[in-house]
Amino acid sequence: MNNQITNPKVEVPTGITCNDKDYLNSLLSCLKEMSKNYVMAMTEASNECLYEKHKQVFLSLIALQREVYELMFRKGWYALEKADNQKISQKLQMLTQEYQDLNA
């Protein structure tokens, strides 16, 4: 049984030079890291104006991150694992229990 969700892979040149996949992978990693940093900046913003500026940049970053991810997925450079219903149910039970424990 194949648990991978993916598209046909677009082949890229191999070798020492960077190719499109390398560039997009690097960009995606950078955008993820920048998003984390902007979340930190928002939580530490000293006033509402600064918070709103950080929030605007953050929203732009995560939109761009999503676009890059979707492009990589369409080109077959990003694969997802298909979760079976049992795994999903177990995770839901675990999270429900943790939520209930927080509210106890």
C-alpha positions as CSV (number, residue, x, y, z in Angstrom):
1,M,0.0,0.0,0.0
2,N,1.4,3.4,-1.0
3,N,1.0,6.0,1.7
4,Q,2.6,8.8,-0.3
5,I,0.6,11.6,-1.8
6,T,2.6,13.2,-4.5
7,N,2.7,14.5,-8.1
8,P,4.9,13.2,-10.9
9,K,8.4,14.4,-10.2
10,V,9.9,17.0,-12.5
11,E,13.5,16.0,-13.1
12,V,16.2,18.6,-12.5
13,P,19.9,18.5,-13.4
14,T,22.2,16.8,-10.9
15,G,25.7,17.9,-10.1
16,I,27.5,20.6,-8.1
17,T,25.5,23.5,-9.4
18,C,22.1,24.5,-7.9
19,N,19.0,23.7,-9.8
20,D,15.4,24.9,-9.5
21,K,14.6,22.4,-6.8
22,D,17.6,23.5,-4.7
23,Y,16.7,27.1,-5.0
24,L,13.0,26.5,-4.0
25,N,14.0,24.2,-1.2
26,S,16.4,26.9,0.2
27,L,13.7,29.6,-0.3
28,L,11.1,27.5,1.6
29,S,13.5,26.9,4.5
30,C,14.3,30.6,4.7
31,L,10.6,31.6,4.6
32,K,9.8,29.1,7.4
33,E,12.6,30.5,9.6
34,M,11.6,34.1,8.8
35,S,8.0,33.3,9.7
36,K,9.1,31.9,13.1
37,N,11.1,35.0,13.8
38,Y,8.2,37.3,12.9
39,V,6.0,35.4,15.3
40,M,8.6,36.0,18.0
41,A,8.8,39.7,17.0
42,M,5.0,40.1,17.2
43,T,4.9,38.6,20.7
44,E,7.6,41.0,21.9
45,A,6.3,44.2,20.1
46,S,6.3,47.1,22.4
47,N,3.3,48.9,20.9
48,E,0.3,48.3,18.6
49,C,1.7,50.0,15.6
50,L,4.9,47.9,15.7
51,Y,2.8,44.8,16.2
52,E,0.6,45.6,13.2
53,K,3.7,46.2,11.0
54,H,5.2,42.8,12.1
55,K,1.8,41.2,11.5
56,Q,1.6,42.5,7.9
57,V,5.0,41.2,7.0
58,F,4.3,37.9,8.7
59,L,1.1,37.4,6.7
60,S,2.9,38.2,3.5
61,L,5.7,35.7,4.5
62,I,3.3,32.8,5.2
63,A,1.4,33.5,2.0
64,L,4.6,33.3,0.0
65,Q,5.7,30.2,2.0
66,R,2.5,28.5,1.0
67,E,2.9,29.4,-2.7
68,V,6.5,28.0,-2.7
69,Y,5.3,24.8,-1.0
70,E,2.4,24.4,-3.5
71,L,4.8,24.9,-6.4
72,M,7.2,22.3,-5.0
73,F,4.3,19.9,-4.4
74,R,3.0,20.4,-8.0
75,K,6.4,19.6,-9.4
76,G,6.6,16.4,-7.3
77,W,9.4,17.7,-5.1
78,Y,7.4,17.5,-1.9
79,A,5.6,14.4,-0.8
80,L,3.0,13.9,1.9
81,E,2.2,10.9,3.9
82,K,-1.3,9.6,3.7
83,A,-2.6,9.0,7.3
84,D,-4.9,6.1,7.9
85,N,-8.1,6.6,9.8
86,Q,-6.7,4.8,12.9
87,K,-3.8,7.3,13.1
88,I,-6.1,10.2,12.8
89,S,-8.5,8.9,15.5
90,Q,-5.6,8.2,17.9
91,K,-4.2,11.8,17.4
92,L,-7.7,13.2,17.9
93,Q,-8.1,11.3,21.1
94,M,-4.7,12.4,22.4
95,L,-5.4,16.1,21.6
96,T,-8.9,15.9,23.0
97,Q,-7.5,14.5,26.3
98,E,-4.8,17.2,26.4
99,Y,-7.4,19.8,25.9
100,Q,-9.6,18.4,28.6
101,D,-6.6,18.2,31.0
102,L,-5.9,21.9,30.4
103,N,-9.5,22.9,31.2
104,A,-9.8,20.7,34.3
